[in-house]
Amino acid sequence: MECLDEVVSSLSWSLVCGGLLHLWHQTWRQTAYGRYVSADRRCCSARLGWFLQEVPSFLLPLLLPLLTGDPGSGPGRTLLLCTFTLHYFHRSFIYAFLTRGRPIPLRTIVFAAIFCSLNGFLQGHHLLHCARFDDTWLTYARLAAGFLLFVVGLSINIHSDHILRSLRKPGEVVYRIPHGGMFEFVSGANFFGEIVEWCGYAVAVSSLPTFAFAFFTICSIGPRAYHHHSSSTRRRPSSPKHLERPRLSKWTSSSSMCTAPLLHPGTSPEHFCKVFITYICSMLQKLLHVE
């Protein structure tokens, strides 16, 4: 199958424009998810909802070679395609059936499934039929740095989801402030991990579709972390300072932009970087069983 350059370009720029519109939309209306969903909405169970909305991004990149009859061979394509589908395999078949989250509005599921279908096609088609890799591509430092960021982001995301899941017993819908891991530094550690993950993937591939996807991710879930932090602060006005969590990003409605990450009051960027690197090393030691 030939590369559909116009389709790839159109979908990529649609992600950029869609991200900006979604960013602007969240300055005056909060996205309905989790505990922010009103009781009168038509909803689906969290487990079925997560599966239905995420699985298209897992299946489409795998079905494209079968449907087009062109596998797009090469270690670069295979490696990056497996990296992309790894995230959505976890979301569709592991996270979806472990989650103890609240029901998801049907409208959210439909829009998320449409997005995952289009993005799954975009990323899969670009990798299989458009991307070109030379013989020395696997030795690029950019690739190593991108994969390291992806693995770190994926680890933070999975670990943070585990912490959030452990706060509730089956059937509970109460909210508790999470502790441990990156939640010691950002209130939306799960969001932070996913942003790091897709930024790393964009660095590894270095293409318009991947950077557009990373940009859309920042515009989509970055403001959620701010709303999450603000809601927790309003609901616990008398909470001690050590129970408050710094938000992932500062949200300024006047400029409709997400600024740099906001750290705990009194925490310097240098200290955050040192702790972040230590956190990465500790995770790698556990993975490699290094004492």
C-alpha positions as CSV (number, residue, x, y, z in Angstrom):
1,M,0.0,0.0,0.0
2,E,1.3,3.4,-0.9
3,C,1.7,6.2,1.7
4,L,-1.3,8.4,1.8
5,D,0.6,11.6,2.4
6,E,-2.4,14.0,2.2
7,V,-4.4,11.8,4.6
8,V,-1.5,11.6,7.1
9,S,-0.9,15.4,6.9
10,S,-4.6,16.2,7.3
11,L,-5.1,13.8,10.3
12,S,-1.9,15.1,12.0
13,W,-2.9,18.7,11.7
14,S,-6.4,17.8,12.8
15,L,-4.9,16.4,16.0
16,V,-3.1,19.7,16.5
17,C,-6.2,21.8,15.9
18,G,-8.3,19.5,17.8
19,G,-5.9,19.7,20.8
20,L,-6.1,23.5,20.8
21,L,-9.9,23.4,20.6
22,H,-10.1,20.9,23.4
23,L,-7.7,23.0,25.4
24,W,-9.9,26.1,24.9
25,H,-13.1,24.1,25.6
26,Q,-11.8,23.1,29.0
27,T,-11.2,26.7,30.0
28,W,-15.0,27.2,30.4
29,R,-16.4,23.6,30.6
30,Q,-14.8,20.8,32.5
31,T,-14.6,17.4,30.8
32,A,-17.0,14.9,32.3
33,Y,-15.1,11.9,33.8
34,G,-14.8,10.1,37.0
35,R,-16.3,11.9,40.0
36,Y,-17.1,14.9,37.8
37,V,-19.9,13.0,35.9
38,S,-23.4,14.1,36.8
39,A,-25.9,11.4,37.9
40,D,-28.3,12.1,35.1
41,R,-25.9,11.0,32.3
42,R,-26.3,7.7,30.4
43,C,-23.2,5.7,31.4
44,C,-21.5,2.4,30.8
45,S,-19.5,0.4,33.3
46,A,-15.9,1.6,33.6
47,R,-14.5,-1.8,32.5
48,L,-16.5,-2.2,29.4
49,G,-16.1,1.5,28.6
50,W,-12.4,1.5,28.8
51,F,-12.2,-1.6,26.7
52,L,-14.4,-0.3,23.9
53,Q,-12.8,3.1,23.7
54,E,-9.2,1.9,23.8
55,V,-9.2,-1.3,21.8
56,P,-9.4,0.3,18.3
57,S,-5.9,1.8,18.8
58,F,-4.6,-1.7,19.5
59,L,-6.4,-3.6,16.7
60,L,-6.1,-1.2,13.8
61,P,-2.2,-1.0,13.6
62,L,-2.2,-4.8,13.8
63,L,-4.9,-5.3,11.2
64,L,-3.4,-2.8,8.6
65,P,-0.7,-5.2,7.4
66,L,-3.3,-8.0,6.9
67,L,-5.8,-5.7,5.1
68,T,-3.3,-4.1,2.8
69,G,-1.2,-7.2,2.2
70,D,2.0,-5.2,2.8
71,P,3.6,-5.9,6.1
72,G,6.1,-3.0,5.9
73,S,9.0,-5.2,7.1
74,G,12.0,-3.9,9.0
75,P,13.1,-3.9,12.6
76,G,12.4,-0.1,13.0
77,R,8.8,-0.4,12.0
78,T,8.2,-3.6,14.1
79,L,9.9,-2.1,17.2
80,L,7.9,1.2,17.1
81,L,4.6,-0.5,16.2
82,C,5.0,-2.9,19.1
83,T,5.8,0.1,21.4
84,F,2.6,1.9,20.4
85,T,0.4,-1.2,20.7
86,L,2.0,-2.1,24.0
87,H,0.3,0.9,25.7
88,Y,-3.1,0.1,24.2
89,F,-2.8,-3.6,25.0
90,H,-2.3,-2.7,28.6
91,R,-5.2,-0.2,28.5
92,S,-7.6,-2.5,26.7
93,F,-6.9,-5.9,28.3
94,I,-5.3,-5.2,31.6
95,Y,-6.2,-1.8,33.0
96,A,-9.8,-2.0,31.7
97,F,-10.5,-5.2,33.6
98,L,-8.7,-4.1,36.8
99,T,-10.1,-0.6,37.1
100,R,-12.5,0.3,39.9
101,G,-13.4,3.6,38.4
102,R,-16.9,5.1,38.1
103,P,-19.1,4.5,35.1
104,I,-18.2,6.4,31.9
105,P,-20.7,8.5,29.9
106,L,-21.7,6.9,26.6
107,R,-20.9,10.1,24.8
108,T,-17.3,10.0,26.1
109,I,-16.9,6.4,25.0
110,V,-18.1,7.2,21.5
111,F,-15.8,10.2,21.0
112,A,-12.9,8.4,22.6
113,A,-13.4,5.3,20.3
114,I,-13.6,7.6,17.2
115,F,-10.4,9.3,18.3
116,C,-8.6,6.0,19.0
117,S,-9.7,4.6,15.6
118,L,-8.4,7.6,13.7
119,N,-5.2,7.9,15.7
120,G,-4.6,4.1,15.5
121,F,-4.9,4.2,11.7
122,L,-2.7,7.4,11.5
123,Q,0.1,6.0,13.6
124,G,-0.1,2.5,12.1
125,H,-0.3,3.7,8.5
126,H,2.5,6.2,8.9
127,L,4.9,3.6,10.5
128,L,4.1,0.8,8.0
129,H,3.8,2.7,4.8
130,C,5.3,6.2,5.1
131,A,8.3,6.1,7.6
132,R,11.7,5.5,6.2
133,F,14.6,4.2,8.4
134,D,18.2,3.8,7.3
135,D,20.5,0.9,8.3
136,T,22.0,2.9,11.2
137,W,18.7,4.1,12.6
138,L,18.8,1.7,15.6
139,T,22.0,3.3,16.8
140,Y,20.6,6.8,17.0
141,A,20.8,8.5,20.5
142,R,17.4,10.0,19.8
143,L,15.9,6.6,19.6
144,A,17.5,5.5,22.9
145,A,16.4,8.7,24.6
146,G,12.9,8.4,23.3
147,F,12.5,4.8,24.3
148,L,13.8,5.6,27.8
149,L,11.2,8.3,28.2
150,F,8.5,6.0,26.9
151,V,9.4,3.2,29.4
152,V,9.7,5.7,32.3
153,G,6.4,7.3,31.4
154,L,4.7,3.9,31.0
155,S,6.1,2.7,34.4
156,I,4.9,5.9,36.1
157,N,1.5,5.6,34.5
158,I,1.0,1.9,35.5
159,H,2.4,2.4,39.0
160,S,0.2,5.5,39.6
161,D,-2.9,3.6,38.4
162,H,-2.0,0.8,40.8
163,I,-1.8,3.3,43.7
164,L,-5.2,4.8,42.7
165,R,-6.8,1.4,42.4
166,S,-5.5,0.3,45.8
167,L,-7.3,3.3,47.4
168,R,-10.7,1.7,46.8
169,K,-12.2,-1.7,47.7
170,P,-14.4,-3.3,45.1
171,G,-17.6,-1.4,44.8
172,E,-16.4,1.7,46.6
173,V,-16.8,5.1,45.0
174,V,-15.1,7.2,47.7
175,Y,-12.2,9.6,47.0
176,R,-9.0,9.4,48.9
177,I,-5.8,11.4,48.4
178,P,-3.1,9.1,46.9
179,H,0.4,8.8,48.4
180,G,3.6,7.3,47.1
181,G,5.5,7.3,43.8
182,M,5.2,10.4,41.7
183,F,2.0,11.4,43.7
184,E,4.5,12.9,46.2
185,F,5.3,15.5,43.6
186,V,2.3,15.9,41.3
187,S,-1.4,15.4,42.0
188,G,-2.0,13.9,38.5
189,A,0.9,11.4,38.5
190,N,-1.0,9.1,36.2
191,F,-1.6,11.9,33.7
192,F,2.1,13.0,34.1
193,G,3.3,9.5,33.2
194,E,1.2,9.3,30.1
195,I,2.4,12.7,28.9
196,V,6.0,11.6,29.4
197,E,5.3,8.4,27.7
198,W,3.9,9.9,24.4
199,C,6.5,12.7,24.4
200,G,9.2,9.9,24.5
201,Y,7.5,8.1,21.7
202,A,7.4,11.3,19.6
203,V,11.1,11.8,20.2
204,A,11.9,8.2,19.2
205,V,9.9,8.3,15.9
206,S,10.4,12.1,15.2
207,S,7.5,12.5,12.8
208,L,4.6,14.9,12.4
209,P,1.9,12.3,13.4
210,T,3.7,11.4,16.7
211,F,4.4,15.0,17.7
212,A,0.8,15.8,16.9
213,F,-0.4,13.0,19.1
214,A,1.9,14.0,21.9
215,F,0.6,17.6,21.6
216,F,-3.0,16.5,21.7
217,T,-2.3,14.3,24.8
218,I,-0.9,17.4,26.6
219,C,-3.9,19.5,25.6
220,S,-6.3,16.8,26.6
221,I,-5.2,15.4,29.9
222,G,-3.0,18.3,31.2
223,P,-6.0,20.5,32.1
224,R,-7.7,17.4,33.8
225,A,-4.8,17.3,36.3
226,Y,-5.4,21.0,37.1
227,H,-9.1,20.5,37.6
228,H,-8.4,17.4,39.7
229,H,-6.0,19.3,41.9
230,S,-8.4,22.3,42.2
231,S,-11.4,20.1,43.1
232,S,-9.4,18.3,45.8
233,T,-8.3,21.6,47.3
234,R,-11.8,23.0,47.4
235,R,-13.2,19.8,48.9
236,R,-10.6,19.8,51.6
237,P,-10.1,23.5,52.6
238,S,-8.8,22.6,56.0
239,S,-6.4,19.8,54.9
240,P,-2.9,20.1,56.3
241,K,-0.2,21.2,53.9
242,H,1.4,17.8,53.7
243,L,-1.8,16.3,52.3
244,E,-2.0,18.7,49.5
245,R,-0.6,17.7,46.2
246,P,1.0,19.9,43.5
247,R,-0.9,20.0,40.3
248,L,0.7,18.7,37.1
249,S,0.4,22.0,35.2
250,K,-0.7,25.5,35.8
251,W,-3.8,26.4,33.9
252,T,-4.3,30.0,32.8
253,S,-7.7,30.6,31.2
254,S,-6.7,34.0,29.9
255,S,-4.1,32.6,27.6
256,S,-5.6,29.2,27.2
257,M,-2.3,27.5,27.6
258,C,-0.6,25.0,29.9
259,T,2.6,26.4,31.4
260,A,5.5,24.5,32.9
261,P,4.9,21.9,35.6
262,L,4.2,23.4,39.0
263,L,6.1,21.8,41.9
264,H,5.4,21.5,45.5
265,P,5.7,24.9,47.3
266,G,9.3,25.3,48.4
267,T,10.5,22.6,46.1
268,S,13.2,23.7,43.7
269,P,13.4,22.4,40.1
270,E,16.9,21.0,40.9
271,H,15.6,19.0,43.8
272,F,12.7,17.7,41.7
273,C,15.1,16.6,38.9
274,K,17.3,14.8,41.4
275,V,14.4,12.9,43.0
276,F,12.9,12.1,39.6
277,I,16.2,10.6,38.5
278,T,16.5,8.6,41.7
279,Y,12.9,7.4,41.2
280,I,13.8,6.2,37.6
281,C,16.9,4.4,38.8
282,S,15.0,2.6,41.6
283,M,12.5,1.4,39.1
284,L,15.2,0.2,36.7
285,Q,16.9,-1.6,39.6
286,K,13.7,-3.4,40.5
287,L,13.2,-4.4,36.8
288,L,16.8,-5.7,36.5
289,H,16.9,-7.1,40.0
290,V,20.0,-5.1,40.7
291,E,20.9,-4.7,44.4
